[in-house]
């Protein structure tokens, strides 16, 4: 059993609408609970509005993505080719696993 508090005016107006839709408060509430259980959210939950990006932000993002492959890292891998870095990583991992044997 579910109990809800509301003004009598709201209840009467809601019941009239529900009746015109061919249902009643009990069926509407059961349907509401079924939806919440199945979808784990409210049926009328507002979704956050996506903001529009400015043309400057889009250009900055494009430039950042285009520059990703060109960036050099710092540290011991900075001057290595990708092949050398992979070999180095594999060797380090192999040495670390050697103690487990």
MOPAC internal coordinates of N, CA, C and O (Angstrom, degrees):
PM7 1SCF
backbone

  N    0.0000 0     0.00 0     0.00 0    0    0    0
  C    1.4450 1     0.00 0     0.00 0    1    0    0
  C    1.5254 1   108.65 1     0.00 0    2    1    0
  O    1.2310 1   120.50 1   -44.41 1    3    2    1
  N    1.3074 1   116.64 1   135.59 1    3    2    1
  C    1.4605 1   123.30 1   178.90 1    5    3    2
  C    1.5170 1   108.22 1  -119.92 1    6    5    3
  O    1.2310 1   120.59 1   -45.47 1    7    6    5
  N    1.3231 1   116.48 1   134.53 1    7    6    5
  C    1.4606 1   121.24 1   177.88 1    9    7    6
  C    1.5195 1   108.09 1  -120.53 1   10    9    7
  O    1.2310 1   120.73 1   -43.80 1   11   10    9
  N    1.3145 1   116.20 1   136.20 1   11   10    9
  C    1.4671 1   120.46 1   178.22 1   13   11   10
  C    1.5185 1   109.21 1  -131.12 1   14   13   11
  O    1.2310 1   120.55 1   -37.50 1   15   14   13
  N    1.3192 1   116.56 1   142.50 1   15   14   13
  C    1.4649 1   121.07 1   178.06 1   17   15   14
  C    1.5224 1   108.94 1   -99.70 1   18   17   15
  O    1.2310 1   121.14 1   -48.57 1   19   18   17
  N    1.3356 1   115.42 1   131.43 1   19   18   17
  C    1.4621 1   121.93 1   175.69 1   21   19   18
  C    1.5112 1   108.54 1  -159.48 1   22   21   19
  O    1.2310 1   120.98 1   -15.98 1   23   22   21
  N    1.2977 1   115.73 1   164.02 1   23   22   21
  C    1.4678 1   119.06 1   179.43 1   25   23   22
  C    1.5274 1   109.18 1   -68.27 1   26   25   23
  O    1.2310 1   121.26 1   -27.17 1   27   26   25
  N    1.3207 1   115.20 1   152.83 1   27   26   25
  C    1.4678 1   119.09 1   179.90 1   29   27   26
  C    1.5294 1   110.47 1   -64.36 1   30   29   27
  O    1.2310 1   120.02 1   147.90 1   31   30   29
  N    1.3273 1   117.56 1   -32.10 1   31   30   29
  C    1.4678 1   120.64 1   177.72 1   33   31   30
  C    1.5190 1   111.80 1   -63.48 1   34   33   31
  O    1.2310 1   120.99 1   136.32 1   35   34   33
  N    1.3321 1   115.71 1   -43.68 1   35   34   33
  C    1.4646 1   120.11 1   178.45 1   37   35   34
  C    1.5233 1   110.02 1   -64.06 1   38   37   35
  O    1.2310 1   120.41 1   136.89 1   39   38   37
  N    1.3427 1   116.82 1   -43.11 1   39   38   37
  C    1.4608 1   121.10 1  -179.34 1   41   39   38
  C    1.5276 1   110.43 1   -61.27 1   42   41   39
  O    1.2310 1   120.14 1   133.52 1   43   42   41
  N    1.3273 1   117.33 1   -46.48 1   43   42   41
  C    1.4664 1   120.96 1  -178.86 1   45   43   42
  C    1.5272 1   111.10 1   -64.60 1   46   45   43
  O    1.2310 1   120.45 1   135.44 1   47   46   45
  N    1.3363 1   116.74 1   -44.56 1   47   46   45
  C    1.4646 1   120.17 1   179.59 1   49   47   46
  C    1.5274 1   110.73 1   -63.50 1   50   49   47
  O    1.2310 1   120.82 1   137.01 1   51   50   49
  N    1.3253 1   116.04 1   -42.99 1   51   50   49
  C    1.4635 1   120.39 1   178.63 1   53   51   50
  C    1.5127 1   112.03 1   -63.36 1   54   53   51
  O    1.2310 1   120.59 1   137.07 1   55   54   53
  N    1.3336 1   116.48 1   -42.93 1   55   54   53
  C    1.4684 1   120.02 1   179.23 1   57   55   54
  C    1.5239 1   111.47 1   -62.73 1   58   57   55
  O    1.2310 1   120.31 1   142.81 1   59   58   57
  N    1.3380 1   117.02 1   -37.19 1   59   58   57
  C    1.4733 1   119.97 1   177.67 1   61   59   58
  C    1.5292 1   110.67 1   -63.53 1   62   61   59
  O    1.2310 1   120.74 1   135.01 1   63   62   61
  N    1.3174 1   116.19 1   -44.99 1   63   62   61
  C    1.4673 1   119.79 1   179.24 1   65   63   62
  C    1.5233 1   110.33 1   -63.91 1   66   65   63
  O    1.2310 1   120.57 1   133.75 1   67   66   65
  N    1.3260 1   116.52 1   -46.25 1   67   66   65
  C    1.4644 1   119.88 1  -179.87 1   69   67   66
  C    1.5228 1   111.06 1   -60.07 1   70   69   67
  O    1.2310 1   120.53 1   138.62 1   71   70   69
  N    1.3316 1   116.58 1   -41.38 1   71   70   69
  C    1.4648 1   120.42 1   178.80 1   73   71   70
  C    1.5272 1   110.48 1   -62.70 1   74   73   71
  O    1.2310 1   120.46 1   139.21 1   75   74   73
  N    1.3277 1   116.72 1   -40.79 1   75   74   73
  C    1.4705 1   119.67 1   179.04 1   77   75   74
  C    1.5277 1   111.45 1   -66.11 1   78   77   75
  O    1.2310 1   120.81 1   157.09 1   79   78   77
  N    1.3233 1   116.05 1   -22.91 1   79   78   77
  C    1.4684 1   121.34 1   177.37 1   81   79   78
  C    1.5259 1   112.09 1   -89.92 1   82   81   79
  O    1.2310 1   120.71 1   179.65 1   83   82   81
  N    1.3187 1   116.24 1    -0.35 1   83   82   81
  C    1.4628 1   120.43 1   177.97 1   85   83   82
  C    1.5114 1   114.25 1    81.02 1   86   85   83
  O    1.2310 1   120.16 1  -153.23 1   87   86   85
  N    1.3127 1   117.30 1    26.77 1   87   86   85
  C    1.4620 1   120.47 1   179.78 1   89   87   86
  C    1.5225 1   108.93 1  -141.04 1   90   89   87
  O    1.2310 1   120.47 1     6.22 1   91   90   89
  N    1.3261 1   116.71 1  -173.78 1   91   90   89
  C    1.4618 1   121.18 1   177.84 1   93   91   90
  C    1.5228 1   109.05 1  -139.77 1   94   93   91
  O    1.2310 1   120.49 1    -3.45 1   95   94   93
  N    1.3321 1   116.67 1   176.55 1   95   94   93
  C    1.4660 1   121.30 1  -176.04 1   97   95   94
  C    1.5234 1   111.71 1   -60.26 1   98   97   95
  O    1.2310 1   120.06 1   138.66 1   99   98   97
  N    1.3155 1   117.49 1   -41.34 1   99   98   97
  C    1.4604 1   120.95 1  -178.57 1  101   99   98
  C    1.5307 1   110.96 1   -62.42 1  102  101   99
  O    1.2310 1   120.20 1   134.19 1  103  102  101
  N    1.3304 1   117.22 1   -45.81 1  103  102  101
  C    1.4670 1   120.22 1   179.46 1  105  103  102
  C    1.5310 1   111.09 1   -66.85 1  106  105  103
  O    1.2310 1   120.67 1   141.36 1  107  106  105
  N    1.3311 1   116.32 1   -38.64 1  107  106  105
  C    1.4645 1   119.95 1   179.54 1  109  107  106
  C    1.5265 1   110.83 1   -64.58 1  110  109  107
  O    1.2310 1   120.33 1   136.78 1  111  110  109
  N    1.3243 1   116.96 1   -43.22 1  111  110  109
  C    1.4679 1   120.58 1  -179.79 1  113  111  110
  C    1.5221 1   110.43 1   -67.25 1  114  113  111
  O    1.2310 1   120.02 1   138.90 1  115  114  113
  N    1.3310 1   117.57 1   -41.10 1  115  114  113
  C    1.4649 1   120.23 1   176.50 1  117  115  114
  C    1.5272 1   110.81 1   -61.69 1  118  117  115
  O    1.2310 1   120.41 1   138.02 1  119  118  117
  N    1.3260 1   116.82 1   -41.98 1  119  118  117
  C    1.4643 1   120.29 1   177.21 1  121  119  118
  C    1.5187 1   111.90 1   -62.86 1  122  121  119
  O    1.2310 1   121.06 1   139.58 1  123  122  121
  N    1.3328 1   115.57 1   -40.42 1  123  122  121
  C    1.4568 1   121.02 1   177.33 1  125  123  122
  C    1.5300 1   110.38 1   -59.73 1  126  125  123
  O    1.2310 1   120.17 1   131.19 1  127  126  125
  N    1.3248 1   117.28 1   -48.81 1  127  126  125
  C    1.4650 1   121.10 1  -179.98 1  129  127  126
  C    1.5272 1   111.07 1   -63.72 1  130  129  127
  O    1.2310 1   120.03 1   139.28 1  131  130  129
  N    1.3333 1   117.55 1   -40.72 1  131  130  129
  C    1.4678 1   120.38 1   177.65 1  133  131  130
  C    1.5265 1   110.58 1   -57.90 1  134  133  131
  O    1.2310 1   120.84 1   135.85 1  135  134  133
  N    1.3285 1   115.99 1   -44.15 1  135  134  133
  C    1.4636 1   120.70 1  -179.83 1  137  135  134
  C    1.5341 1   110.54 1   -62.84 1  138  137  135
  O    1.2310 1   120.40 1   132.11 1  139  138  137
  N    1.3284 1   116.85 1   -47.89 1  139  138  137
  C    1.4671 1   121.41 1  -178.34 1  141  139  138
  C    1.5242 1   110.68 1   -60.83 1  142  141  139
  O    1.2310 1   120.40 1   137.85 1  143  142  141
  N    1.3260 1   116.83 1   -42.15 1  143  142  141
  C    1.4676 1   120.57 1  -179.98 1  145  143  142
  C    1.5260 1   110.58 1   -64.77 1  146  145  143
  O    1.2310 1   120.43 1   134.68 1  147  146  145
  N    1.3216 1   116.78 1   -45.32 1  147  146  145
  C    1.4634 1   120.55 1  -176.56 1  149  147  146
  C    1.5250 1   112.97 1   -70.43 1  150  149  147
  O    1.2310 1   120.23 1   137.12 1  151  150  149
  N    1.3327 1   117.16 1   -42.88 1  151  150  149
  C    1.4617 1   120.91 1  -172.84 1  153  151  150
  C    1.5255 1   114.39 1  -100.17 1  154  153  151
  O    1.2310 1   120.20 1   170.96 1  155  154  153
  N    1.3176 1   117.22 1    -9.04 1  155  154  153
  C    1.4727 1   122.08 1   179.98 1  157  155  154
  C    1.5314 1   111.74 1    56.96 1  158  157  155
  O    1.2310 1   120.69 1  -145.62 1  159  158  157
  N    1.3215 1   116.29 1    34.38 1  159  158  157
  C    1.4659 1   121.77 1   175.87 1  161  159  158
  C    1.5182 1   108.76 1  -159.94 1  162  161  159
  O    1.2310 1   121.37 1   -14.75 1  163  162  161
  N    1.3185 1   114.99 1   165.25 1  163  162  161
  C    1.4567 1   120.01 1   177.78 1  165  163  162
  C    1.5240 1   109.54 1   -76.75 1  166  165  163
  O    1.2310 1   119.85 1   -34.08 1  167  166  165
  N    1.3255 1   117.89 1   145.92 1  167  166  165
  C    1.4712 1   119.21 1  -178.14 1  169  167  166
  C    1.5195 1   113.19 1   -68.49 1  170  169  167
  O    1.2310 1   119.93 1   160.61 1  171  170  169
  N    1.3026 1   117.74 1   -19.39 1  171  170  169
  C    1.4604 1   121.06 1  -176.54 1  173  171  170
  C    1.5186 1   111.88 1  -116.15 1  174  173  171
  O    1.2310 1   120.83 1  -162.09 1  175  174  173
  N    1.3196 1   116.02 1    17.91 1  175  174  173
  C    1.4555 1   120.82 1  -177.49 1  177  175  174
  C    1.5264 1   109.70 1   -62.15 1  178  177  175
  O    1.2310 1   120.88 1   -52.60 1  179  178  177
  N    1.3230 1   115.92 1   127.40 1  179  178  177
  C    1.4585 1   120.16 1   179.62 1  181  179  178
  C    1.5138 1   110.01 1   -72.61 1  182  181  179
  O    1.2310 1   121.31 1   -45.32 1  183  182  181
  N    1.2866 1   115.09 1   134.68 1  183  182  181
  C    1.4495 1   121.04 1   176.37 1  185  183  182
  C    1.5332 1   107.93 1   -88.90 1  186  185  183
  O    1.2310 1   120.61 1   -35.80 1  187  186  185
  N    1.3272 1   116.44 1   144.20 1  187  186  185
  C    1.4647 1   117.95 1   178.68 1  189  187  186
  C    1.5276 1   109.95 1   -61.58 1  190  189  187
  O    1.2310 1   121.33 1   -40.50 1  191  190  189
  N    1.3028 1   115.07 1   139.50 1  191  190  189
  C    1.4587 1   119.50 1   179.56 1  193  191  190
  C    1.5223 1   109.21 1   -78.68 1  194  193  191
  O    1.2310 1   121.52 1   -45.51 1  195  194  193
  N    1.3166 1   114.69 1   134.49 1  195  194  193
  C    1.4561 1   119.57 1   177.51 1  197  195  194
  C    1.5179 1   108.43 1   -78.07 1  198  197  195
  O    1.2310 1   121.25 1   -45.88 1  199  198  197
  N    1.3003 1   115.22 1   134.12 1  199  198  197
  C    1.4548 1   117.46 1   179.56 1  201  199  198
  C    1.5243 1   108.91 1   -89.76 1  202  201  199
  O    1.2310 1   121.13 1   -30.33 1  203  202  201
  N    1.2903 1   115.44 1   149.67 1  203  202  201
  C    1.4624 1   121.02 1   177.73 1  205  203  202
  C    1.5272 1   108.63 1   -82.12 1  206  205  203
  O    1.2310 1   120.96 1   -43.05 1  207  206  205
  N    1.3137 1   115.77 1   136.95 1  207  206  205
  C    1.4570 1   120.13 1   177.96 1  209  207  206
  C    1.5254 1   109.29 1   -85.61 1  210  209  207
  O    1.2310 1   121.13 1   -33.53 1  211  210  209
  N    1.3124 1   115.45 1   146.47 1  211  210  209
  C    1.4617 1   119.62 1   177.22 1  213  211  210
  C    1.5257 1   108.52 1   -76.17 1  214  213  211
  O    1.2310 1   120.67 1   -19.51 1  215  214  213
  N    1.3082 1   116.32 1   160.49 1  215  214  213
  C    1.4668 1   119.64 1   179.17 1  217  215  214
  C    1.5324 1   110.23 1   -63.02 1  218  217  215
  O    1.2310 1   120.04 1   147.61 1  219  218  217
  N    1.3334 1   117.54 1   -32.39 1  219  218  217
  C    1.4679 1   120.74 1   177.53 1  221  219  218
  C    1.5319 1   110.11 1   -64.71 1  222  221  219
  O    1.2310 1   120.05 1   136.13 1  223  222  221
  N    1.3352 1   117.50 1   -43.87 1  223  222  221
  C    1.4692 1   120.79 1   179.19 1  225  223  222
  C    1.5238 1   110.99 1   -63.21 1  226  225  223
  O    1.2310 1   120.50 1   140.69 1  227  226  225
  N    1.3197 1   116.65 1   -39.31 1  227  226  225
  C    1.4676 1   120.56 1   179.36 1  229  227  226
  C    1.5211 1   110.22 1   -65.17 1  230  229  227
  O    1.2310 1   120.18 1   135.50 1  231  230  229
  N    1.3152 1   117.25 1   -44.50 1  231  230  229
  C    1.4674 1   121.02 1   178.99 1  233  231  230
  C    1.5304 1   111.00 1   -63.08 1  234  233  231
  O    1.2310 1   120.19 1   139.12 1  235  234  233
  N    1.3396 1   117.23 1   -40.88 1  235  234  233
  C    1.4690 1   120.53 1   178.23 1  237  235  234
  C    1.5248 1   110.73 1   -63.92 1  238  237  235
  O    1.2310 1   120.25 1   139.40 1  239  238  237
  N    1.3190 1   117.13 1   -40.60 1  239  238  237
  C    1.4660 1   120.97 1   179.19 1  241  239  238
  C    1.5231 1   110.60 1   -65.54 1  242  241  239
  O    1.2310 1   120.27 1   136.68 1  243  242  241
  N    1.3326 1   117.09 1   -43.32 1  243  242  241
  C    1.4676 1   120.62 1   178.14 1  245  243  242
  C    1.5222 1   110.70 1   -61.08 1  246  245  243
  O    1.2310 1   120.67 1   135.17 1  247  246  245
  N    1.3247 1   116.33 1   -44.83 1  247  246  245
  C    1.4626 1   120.40 1  -179.91 1  249  247  246
  C    1.5254 1   110.62 1   -62.67 1  250  249  247
  O    1.2310 1   120.30 1   140.35 1  251  250  249
  N    1.3306 1   117.03 1   -39.65 1  251  250  249
  C    1.4614 1   120.81 1   178.93 1  253  251  250
  C    1.5234 1   110.43 1   -62.78 1  254  253  251
  O    1.2310 1   120.46 1   132.58 1  255  254  253
  N    1.3330 1   116.72 1   -47.42 1  255  254  253
  C    1.4668 1   120.83 1  -179.13 1  257  255  254
  C    1.5185 1   110.60 1   -64.62 1  258  257  255
  O    1.2310 1   120.10 1   136.29 1  259  258  257
  N    1.3222 1   117.42 1   -43.71 1  259  258  257
  C    1.4659 1   120.74 1   179.60 1  261  259  258
  C    1.5217 1   111.88 1   -62.17 1  262  261  259
  O    1.2310 1   120.07 1   151.69 1  263  262  261
  N    1.3200 1   117.47 1   -28.31 1  263  262  261
  C    1.4600 1   122.32 1  -176.01 1  265  263  262
  C    1.5301 1   112.93 1   -87.78 1  266  265  263
  O    1.2310 1   119.74 1   171.59 1  267  266  265
  N    1.3114 1   118.10 1    -8.41 1  267  266  265
  C    1.4711 1   120.49 1  -174.28 1  269  267  266
  C    1.5191 1   112.17 1   -57.11 1  270  269  267
  O    1.2310 1   119.44 1   131.67 1  271  270  269
  N    1.3150 1   118.68 1   -48.33 1  271  270  269
  C    1.4619 1   121.01 1  -178.15 1  273  271  270
  C    1.5106 1   113.93 1   -68.43 1  274  273  271
  O    1.2310 1   119.67 1   162.66 1  275  274  273
  N    1.3091 1   118.23 1   -17.34 1  275  274  273
  C    1.4601 1   122.59 1  -176.19 1  277  275  274
  C    1.5200 1   112.78 1   -91.69 1  278  277  275
  O    1.2310 1   120.03 1   166.10 1  279  278  277
  N    1.2959 1   117.55 1   -13.90 1  279  278  277
  C    1.4705 1   120.33 1  -175.03 1  281  279  278
  C    1.5230 1   110.89 1   -74.29 1  282  281  279
  O    1.2310 1   121.66 1   -38.64 1  283  282  281
  N    1.2937 1   114.43 1   141.36 1  283  282  281
  C    1.4624 1   120.34 1   175.86 1  285  283  282
  C    1.5205 1   108.01 1   -99.65 1  286  285  283
  O    1.2310 1   121.18 1   -35.35 1  287  286  285
  N    1.2968 1   115.35 1   144.65 1  287  286  285
  C    1.4571 1   119.27 1   177.47 1  289  287  286
  C    1.5214 1   109.14 1   -87.13 1  290  289  287
  O    1.2310 1   121.42 1    -9.69 1  291  290  289
  N    1.3006 1   114.90 1   170.31 1  291  290  289
  C    1.4535 1   120.44 1   175.18 1  293  291  290
  C    1.5190 1   107.60 1  -107.16 1  294  293  291
  O    1.2310 1   120.42 1   -16.44 1  295  294  293
  N    1.2933 1   116.81 1   163.56 1  295  294  293
  C    1.4465 1   120.30 1   176.50 1  297  295  294
  C    1.5185 1   112.16 1    94.65 1  298  297  295
  O    1.2310 1   120.77 1    21.05 1  299  298  297
  N    1.3172 1   116.14 1  -158.95 1  299  298  297
  C    1.4619 1   119.99 1  -170.79 1  301  299  298
  C    1.5207 1   113.98 1   -68.60 1  302  301  299
  O    1.2310 1   119.01 1   159.63 1  303  302  301
  N    1.3202 1   119.49 1   -20.37 1  303  302  301
  C    1.4620 1   121.64 1   179.79 1  305  303  302
  C    1.5294 1   112.79 1   -91.88 1  306  305  303
  O    1.2310 1   119.64 1   176.80 1  307  306  305
  N    1.3224 1   118.30 1    -3.20 1  307  306  305
  C    1.4619 1   122.48 1  -171.06 1  309  307  306
  C    1.5278 1   113.36 1   -58.27 1  310  309  307
  O    1.2310 1   119.69 1   140.57 1  311  310  309
  N    1.3116 1   118.19 1   -39.43 1  311  310  309
  C    1.4642 1   119.90 1  -174.58 1  313  311  310
  C    1.5323 1   112.34 1  -103.45 1  314  313  311
  O    1.2310 1   120.07 1  -171.10 1  315  314  313
  N    1.3188 1   117.47 1     8.90 1  315  314  313
  C    1.4630 1   120.38 1  -179.10 1  317  315  314
  C    1.5188 1   111.44 1   -92.43 1  318  317  315
  O    1.2310 1   121.38 1   -27.56 1  319  318  317
  N    1.3248 1   114.96 1   152.44 1  319  318  317
  C    1.4616 1   119.05 1   169.83 1  321  319  318
  C    1.5256 1   107.27 1   -74.56 1  322  321  319
  O    1.2310 1   120.72 1   -11.74 1  323  322  321
  N    1.3051 1   116.23 1   168.26 1  323  322  321
  C    1.4703 1   119.42 1   178.34 1  325  323  322
  C    1.5226 1   109.82 1   -60.29 1  326  325  323
  O    1.2310 1   120.65 1   139.11 1  327  326  325
  N    1.3345 1   116.37 1   -40.89 1  327  326  325
  C    1.4693 1   120.80 1  -179.64 1  329  327  326
  C    1.5330 1   110.59 1   -62.33 1  330  329  327
  O    1.2310 1   120.72 1   135.84 1  331  330  329
  N    1.3312 1   116.23 1   -44.16 1  331  330  329
  C    1.4655 1   120.07 1   179.14 1  333  331  330
  C    1.5281 1   111.26 1   -64.89 1  334  333  331
  O    1.2310 1   120.55 1   139.61 1  335  334  333
  N    1.3168 1   116.56 1   -40.39 1  335  334  333
  C    1.4667 1   120.22 1   179.36 1  337  335  334
  C    1.5261 1   110.65 1   -64.33 1  338  337  335
  O    1.2310 1   120.48 1   138.69 1  339  338  337
  N    1.3313 1   116.69 1   -41.31 1  339  338  337
  C    1.4783 1   119.57 1   177.93 1  341  339  338
  C    1.5268 1   110.76 1   -62.34 1  342  341  339
  O    1.2310 1   121.23 1   135.98 1  343  342  341
  N    1.3431 1   115.26 1   -44.02 1  343  342  341
  C    1.4620 1   119.24 1   179.48 1  345  343  342
  C    1.5256 1   110.83 1   -61.80 1  346  345  343
  O    1.2310 1   121.18 1   137.42 1  347  346  345
  N    1.3301 1   115.36 1   -42.58 1  347  346  345
  C    1.4668 1   120.91 1   179.32 1  349  347  346
  C    1.5242 1   110.62 1   -62.14 1  350  349  347
  O    1.2310 1   120.63 1   133.45 1  351  350  349
  N    1.3312 1   116.41 1   -46.55 1  351  350  349
  C    1.4728 1   120.61 1   179.68 1  353  351  350
  C    1.5178 1   110.54 1   -61.97 1  354  353  351
  O    1.2310 1   120.45 1   137.19 1  355  354  353
  N    1.3306 1   116.74 1   -42.81 1  355  354  353
  C    1.4614 1   120.61 1  -179.35 1  357  355  354
  C    1.5190 1   110.26 1   -64.07 1  358  357  355
  O    1.2310 1   120.55 1   138.44 1  359  358  357
  N    1.3232 1   116.55 1   -41.56 1  359  358  357
  C    1.4589 1   120.39 1   179.03 1  361  359  358
  C    1.5109 1   111.84 1   -64.52 1  362  361  359
  O    1.2310 1   120.23 1   138.50 1  363  362  361
  N    1.3249 1   117.17 1   -41.50 1  363  362  361
  C    1.4623 1   121.39 1   179.16 1  365  363  362
  C    1.5132 1   109.46 1   -64.38 1  366  365  363
  O    1.2310 1   120.37 1   136.88 1  367  366  365
  N    1.3321 1   116.89 1   -43.12 1  367  366  365
  C    1.4603 1   120.36 1   179.84 1  369  367  366
  C    1.5229 1   110.56 1   -65.38 1  370  369  367
  O    1.2310 1   120.41 1   140.87 1  371  370  369
  N    1.3385 1   116.82 1   -39.13 1  371  370  369
  C    1.4592 1   120.05 1   179.92 1  373  371  370
  C    1.5260 1   110.01 1   -65.35 1  374  373  371
  O    1.2310 1   120.11 1   138.36 1  375  374  373
  N    1.3569 1   117.39 1   -41.64 1  375  374  373
  C    1.4635 1   120.68 1   178.67 1  377  375  374
  C    1.5210 1   110.60 1   -63.28 1  378  377  375
  O    1.2310 1   120.15 1   140.16 1  379  378  377
  N    1.3291 1   117.31 1   -39.84 1  379  378  377
  C    1.4607 1   120.99 1  -179.12 1  381  379  378
  C    1.5174 1   110.51 1   -66.47 1  382  381  379
  O    1.2310 1   120.31 1   144.90 1  383  382  381
  N    1.3263 1   117.02 1   -35.10 1  383  382  381
  C    1.4642 1   120.81 1  -179.50 1  385  383  382
  C    1.5226 1   112.14 1   -81.31 1  386  385  383
  O    1.2310 1   119.73 1   163.34 1  387  386  385
  N    1.3413 1   118.12 1   -16.66 1  387  386  385
  C    1.4585 1   121.20 1  -177.63 1  389  387  386
  C    1.5241 1   111.30 1   -63.30 1  390  389  387
  O    1.2310 1   119.84 1   147.77 1  391  390  389
  N    1.3177 1   117.91 1   -32.23 1  391  390  389
  C    1.4591 1   121.21 1  -179.74 1  393  391  390
  C    1.5149 1   112.95 1   -70.21 1  394  393  391
  O    1.2310 1   120.20 1   162.85 1  395  394  393
  N    1.3260 1   117.21 1   -17.15 1  395  394  393
  C    1.4607 1   121.00 1  -179.15 1  397  395  394
  C    1.5145 1   112.26 1   -78.62 1  398  397  395
  O    1.2310 1   119.64 1   160.50 1  399  398  397
  N    1.3423 1   118.29 1   -19.50 1  399  398  397
  C    1.4635 1   120.98 1  -173.59 1  401  399  398
  C    1.4964 1   112.17 1   -77.11 1  402  401  399
  O    1.2310 1   120.10 1   180.00 1  403  402  401

